[in-house]
Each structure stands twice: as C-alpha cells, then as structure tokens.
C-alpha cells in the first residue's frame, strides 16, 4: 500500500460535545483531503462522517470507559479510519432492535467500508480499522443509494435497508505523510 498523503491523529474527548468534536475533526480532515484530491463521489464525505460517528460515539464512547483516539489517513483510493479505545472486547454486529437501543451501527459500517478489522493494542485495548473506498466502482459505495433526499442520512438509511431489509425501522503512521494537525 502506498504511504498516506495526509494524516490526522487526535484524542477524542469523553466529555462535552463528543459527537460534534469527532465529526468536526473528520470534516476538517476531509476538507484538506479534497484539496489534495477531489473525491470520486459526492457521497464520500457523508459515508466517512457516518463511519467516524458510529466508531467513535457508538463503540468507543458508548461501550467503553477509557480514552479514545481518532486516526485518519488519506490514501490514493481510500481513507483509512482507525478508532482506538481501551476495551479489549472486539466490536461486531448485534441484532438490530426497534426499542432504540441500537444494533444498526456495525451493519452500516460494514456496508459503507471495506477491509474492516480489529487489532489489539499493546496497552490492552483495541483499534478498529476500516477503509472508506473512493472509487466509482467500489463495492461499498456502489451498493448504496445516494440522493434519497436526505444527504448522509439518506445514504446511511439506504445502506441499512439494503443490509437489514426494508422491514427494519429507519429503513502505522507514515513519516512521509503530511501531518494534519
């Protein structure tokens, strides 16, 4: 794999506006990434922001007690998304529930990304890694239904419908990389 051309590596706060902070960091990164090379598809930004939100908020903040970090790398044909937390418990799909307790996040992540896996950290936690592809023929984005009138939500809900069925509610860091701080 080619070395990344742009890297973001930041801790995610557990207090305050965690969702806004994580999405803002990712949005700023994507803005800088678009100056390096334009995304192949307009839905790309929405997909990356949805994955960051699910990995940071749903997994790292909601399901663990310790610190979390967001790491993004711009590569030629994808953005690598890595979220590290202190829990050794691997993330994975759960049965979606209609009572508001969740179960949709991992299905969305799986639908919007490729090469998703979990790596243990030396400190006893884990890093979840996912590639958000950026090619017109990509498996993940080709399966989505962009333009359903709701921006990123439309993309995410379409992915959920495709993954879960229409009955479900809601339908190493490179030293050669330019550091984005």
Residue pairs with C-beta under 8 A, 6 or more apart in sequence:
1 75
2 75
2 76
3 174
3 176
3 177
4 73
4 74
4 75
4 80
4 174
4 177
5 36
5 74
5 75
5 76
5 177
5 178
6 29
6 32
6 33
6 36
6 73
6 74
6 177
6 178
6 180
7 71
7 72
7 73
7 74
7 173
7 174
7 177
7 178
7 179
7 180
8 25
8 26
8 28
8 29
8 70
8 71
8 72
8 73
8 180
8 181
9 69
9 70
9 71
9 173
9 179
10 25
10 69
10 70
10 71
11 67
11 68
11 69
11 70
12 18
12 21
12 22
12 25
12 56
12 60
12 61
12 67
12 68
12 69
12 70
12 83
13 21
14 61
14 67
14 68
18 56
18 57
18 61
19 53
19 56
19 57
22 52
22 53
22 56
22 57
22 70
23 49
23 52
23 53
25 70
26 48
26 49
26 52
26 70
26 72
27 45
27 49
28 180
29 72
29 74
29 180
30 45
30 48
30 49
30 79
32 180
33 39
33 74
33 79
36 74
37 74
37 76
39 45
39 134
40 134
40 135
40 136
41 134
41 136
41 141
41 146
42 146
43 141
43 144
43 146
43 152
43 155
44 132
44 134
44 141
45 152
46 151
46 152
46 155
46 156
47 112
47 113
47 132
47 140
47 141
47 144
47 152
47 155
48 79
48 81
48 132
49 152
50 108
50 112
50 152
50 155
50 156
51 81
51 108
51 109
51 112
51 113
51 130
51 132
52 70
52 72
52 81
52 83
54 105
54 106
54 108
54 109
55 81
55 83
55 109
55 128
55 130
56 68
56 70
56 83
58 102
58 105
59 83
59 85
59 91
59 105
59 128
60 68
60 83
60 84
60 85
61 68
63 87
63 89
63 91
64 85
64 86
64 87
64 125
65 86
65 87
66 85
66 86
66 87
66 125
67 85
67 86
68 83
68 84
68 85
68 86
69 83
69 84
70 81
70 82
70 83
71 80
71 81
71 82
71 83
71 84
71 127
71 173
72 79
72 80
72 81
72 82
73 79
73 80
73 82
73 173
73 174
73 177
77 133
77 134
77 135
78 114
78 131
78 132
78 133
78 134
79 131
79 132
79 134
80 129
80 130
80 131
80 132
81 113
81 129
81 130
81 131
81 132
82 127
82 128
82 129
82 130
83 127
83 128
84 121
84 125
84 126
84 127
84 128
85 125
85 126
86 123
86 124
86 125
87 125
87 126
88 120
88 124
88 125
88 126
89 126
90 118
90 126
91 106
91 118
91 126
91 128
92 106
93 103
93 106
93 107
93 110
94 102
94 103
94 106
95 103
96 102
96 103
96 104
96 107
96 164
96 168
97 103
98 168
98 169
104 160
104 164
104 168
104 170
107 159
107 160
107 163
107 164
108 156
108 159
108 160
108 163
109 116
109 130
110 116
110 163
111 140
111 143
111 144
111 159
111 160
111 162
111 163
112 132
112 140
112 141
112 144
112 155
112 156
112 159
113 130
113 131
113 132
113 133
113 140
114 130
114 131
114 133
114 138
114 139
114 140
115 129
115 130
115 131
116 128
116 129
116 130
116 131
117 128
117 129
118 126
118 127
118 128
118 129
119 126
119 127
119 129
120 126
121 127
132 140
133 139
133 140
133 141
136 142
143 159
143 162
144 155
144 158
144 159
144 162
145 154
145 155
145 158
145 159
145 161
145 162
146 154
146 155
146 158
147 154
148 154
148 155
148 157
148 158
150 157
157 170
157 171
158 171
160 168
160 170
160 171
161 168
161 171
